[in-house]
Amino acid sequence: MKGIILAGGKGTRLRPATLVMNKHLIPILNKPMVLYPIETLRDVFGIKDILIVSGGDHIGGFAEFLGDGSEYGVELTYRVQTQAGGIAQALALAENFAQGESIAVILGDNIFDAKALKKSSKNLKKSNNATLFLKEVPDAERFGVPTLNQKGKIVKITEKPQKPDSSYAVTGLYLYPGDVFKKVKKLKPSARGELEITDVNQMYVQEGKCNDIIFDGFWSDAGTPASLARTVLWAAEQSDIGTADDSSYLRLSP
């Protein structure tokens, strides 16, 4: 299995910080955000061959910081997304890199508790199905929301519904078989002019080839000021950086 990190976008919700750096290079404590998805792919799924897709004005920053990836125990390849055509359009750029193999795709601003994710994935087996990771959240309307049947199987995914069918969000971590690029090529732009990853996932659902894993652990899409702050607080609780005196104000609980 190969890994793909989608790290495009302009990060407008995190301006003005993103006027001077890519969102995925913003630090979570002392660790730039992009290191978290790298560690997820490496430590949870054992993936060392990773492609990073980002815009042309930011790819140099990733390459300067990460180099060839050897310092982090991985081998990195870079690909430029020249148009802001959506997540699925960015994924399409990875077809030659994947070479028909199964892939793990993660959005660059998605932060997971790697230990909890590894525990949730312990029974994961290679298959021709897609696998989506679900997380119960208080604000499901912000995400793609699965409709689940009585057996807990996904029967539909609705993007940002006003009245969610469930309290679960489809996180930005997707495991796909090698045929995913055939599905991407069938997509048509959405109302906002982008190729939507939810439409790819919906194809697998309609074919009865979509598995889901309910993840019980910390997860955040750190792309907004509020979610970034929550992620920093979580990272502080996991870290031994600093002393009790200078880190106590970062605690999540009194």
C-alpha positions in Angstrom: 0.0 0.0 0.0 1.2 3.5 -0.8 0.3 6.7 1.0 -1.0 10.0 -0.4 -1.2 13.2 1.6 -3.5 15.9 0.0 -2.1 19.2 1.2 -3.6 21.8 -1.2 -5.9 24.7 -0.7 -5.3 28.3 0.3 -6.2 27.9 4.0 -8.3 31.0 3.9 -10.0 30.3 7.2 -6.6 30.5 9.0 -5.5 33.8 7.5 -3.4 35.8 8.1 -1.0 33.0 9.1 -1.6 31.3 5.7 -0.6 34.4 3.8 3.0 33.6 4.7 3.0 29.8 4.9 1.0 26.8 3.8 -1.7 25.7 6.3 -0.1 22.3 6.6 3.2 23.8 7.8 1.6 25.7 10.7 3.0 24.2 13.9 1.0 22.1 16.4 3.2 22.9 19.4 6.7 22.3 18.0 5.6 20.0 15.1 4.5 21.3 11.7 1.0 19.9 11.0 2.1 17.8 8.0 4.1 15.5 10.2 1.0 14.2 11.8 -0.4 12.6 8.6 3.0 11.3 7.7 3.2 9.6 11.1 -0.3 8.3 10.7 0.6 6.6 7.4 3.9 5.3 8.7 3.0 4.2 12.2 -0.6 3.0 11.8 -0.4 1.4 8.3 3.3 0.8 7.9 3.5 2.9 4.8 6.8 4.4 3.8 6.3 5.4 0.2 4.3 8.6 0.3 3.2 11.3 -2.2 2.5 14.8 -1.1 0.2 16.8 -3.4 0.1 20.6 -3.0 -0.2 23.8 -4.9 2.8 25.0 -6.9 3.4 28.1 -4.7 3.8 25.8 -1.6 5.4 22.6 -2.8 8.9 24.2 -2.3 8.2 24.8 1.4 7.3 21.1 1.9 10.4 20.0 0.0 12.6 22.4 1.9 11.3 21.2 5.3 10.8 17.5 4.6 13.4 16.8 2.0 13.3 13.2 0.7 11.6 12.1 3.9 14.5 9.9 5.1 14.8 11.9 8.4 11.2 10.8 9.2 11.6 7.2 8.1 9.7 7.5 4.8 10.4 8.1 1.1 8.6 11.2 -0.2 7.5 12.2 -3.7 5.9 15.5 -4.6 3.3 16.5 -7.1 1.9 20.0 -8.0 -1.8 20.6 -8.2 -2.0 23.5 -10.7 -5.7 24.0 -10.3 -8.0 24.3 -7.3 -10.3 21.6 -8.6 -11.2 19.8 -5.3 -9.9 16.9 -3.3 -10.7 14.3 -5.9 -9.0 16.3 -8.6 -5.9 16.3 -6.4 -6.2 12.6 -5.9 -6.3 12.0 -9.7 -2.7 13.4 -9.8 -1.5 10.3 -7.9 -2.5 7.7 -10.4 1.0 7.2 -11.9 2.5 7.1 -8.4 0.0 4.5 -7.2 0.8 2.2 -10.2 -2.4 0.2 -9.6 -1.7 -0.6 -5.9 -4.1 0.0 -3.1 -3.6 3.4 -1.4 -4.2 5.2 1.9 -5.3 8.8 1.3 -5.2 11.4 4.1 -6.0 15.1 4.1 -3.1 17.1 5.3 -5.0 18.9 8.1 -6.5 15.7 9.6 -4.9 14.9 13.0 -5.5 11.5 14.5 -4.5 9.9 17.8 -2.2 7.3 16.1 -2.4 4.8 19.0 -6.2 4.8 19.0 -6.3 4.6 15.2 -4.0 1.6 15.2 -6.2 -0.1 17.7 -9.3 0.6 15.6 -7.6 -0.8 12.5 -6.1 -3.9 14.0 -8.5 -6.3 12.2 -8.1 -4.4 8.9 -7.5 -6.8 5.9 -6.6 -6.1 2.3 -9.7 -6.1 0.1 -11.2 -4.7 -3.0 -13.5 -2.5 -1.0 -12.9 1.1 0.1 -12.7 1.7 3.9 -13.9 4.9 5.5 -13.2 6.0 9.0 -16.1 7.5 11.0 -16.0 9.6 14.1 -18.9 10.7 16.3 -18.9 14.5 16.5 -21.2 17.2 17.9 -21.3 19.2 14.7 -21.8 16.6 12.0 -23.4 19.2 9.6 -19.8 20.5 8.9 -18.8 17.2 7.3 -19.8 14.4 5.0 -22.3 12.4 7.0 -23.1 8.7 6.6 -26.5 7.2 6.8 -26.1 3.9 8.5 -28.4 0.8 8.4 -29.2 -1.4 11.3 -26.1 -3.4 10.8 -23.9 -0.2 10.9 -23.2 -0.3 7.1 -23.1 2.9 5.2 -26.0 3.2 2.7 -25.5 6.9 1.8 -23.2 9.8 2.4 -24.5 13.4 2.4 -22.1 16.3 2.2 -22.7 19.0 4.9 -26.4 18.3 5.4 -28.5 20.8 7.3 -30.2 17.9 9.2 -27.7 15.0 9.5 -29.0 11.5 9.4 -26.4 10.5 12.1 -23.9 12.1 14.5 -20.9 10.6 12.6 -18.5 12.4 10.3 -16.6 10.8 7.5 -13.0 11.7 8.4 -10.3 12.7 5.9 -8.8 9.2 5.9 -9.7 6.9 3.1 -8.4 3.4 2.0 -9.0 2.7 -1.6 -8.3 -0.3 -3.9 -6.5 0.3 -7.2 -9.6 1.0 -9.2 -10.3 4.4 -7.4 -8.8 6.4 -10.3 -11.3 4.9 -12.7 -14.0 6.3 -10.5 -12.4 9.7 -10.3 -12.4 9.9 -14.1 -16.2 9.4 -14.0 -16.8 12.4 -11.8 -18.5 15.6 -12.9 -17.8 19.0 -11.1 -20.2 19.8 -8.2 -22.1 23.0 -7.9 -19.0 24.7 -6.6 -17.0 23.5 -9.6 -14.9 20.9 -7.9 -14.5 17.1 -8.1 -15.8 15.9 -4.7 -14.2 13.0 -2.7 -17.7 12.3 -1.3 -18.9 11.4 -4.8 -16.0 8.9 -5.1 -17.0 7.4 -1.7 -20.7 7.3 -2.8 -19.8 5.2 -5.8 -18.3 2.5 -3.5 -21.4 2.7 -1.3 -23.7 2.2 -4.2 -21.7 -0.8 -5.4 -21.8 -2.4 -1.9 -18.0 -2.1 -1.7 -17.6 0.3 1.2 -16.5 -0.7 4.6 -16.5 1.6 7.6 -14.6 1.7 10.9 -15.9 3.8 13.8 -12.8 5.4 15.3 -12.8 6.0 19.0 -10.1 8.5 19.7 -9.0 12.1 19.1 -9.6 13.4 15.6 -9.6 16.9 14.3 -9.5 18.6 10.9 -7.3 21.5 12.0 -8.3 23.8 9.3 -10.2 26.4 11.3 -9.0 28.6 14.2 -11.3 26.7 16.7 -10.3 23.2 15.5 -6.6 24.2 15.3 -6.8 25.5 18.9 -8.4 22.3 20.0 -5.7 20.3 18.3 -3.0 22.3 20.0 -4.6 21.6 23.4 -4.8 17.9 22.7 -1.2 17.8 21.5 -0.1 19.6 24.7 -1.7 16.9 26.8 0.1 14.2 24.9 3.5 16.0 25.1 6.2 16.3 27.7 7.5 19.5 26.2 8.2 22.2 28.7 7.6 22.2 32.5 4.5 22.0 34.5 4.7 25.7 35.1 4.8 26.8 31.5 2.4 24.2 30.1 -0.4 24.2 32.7 -2.4 26.8 30.9 -2.6 24.5 27.9 -4.5 21.8 29.8 -7.9 20.8 28.5 -9.3 20.3 31.9 -8.8 22.3 35.2 
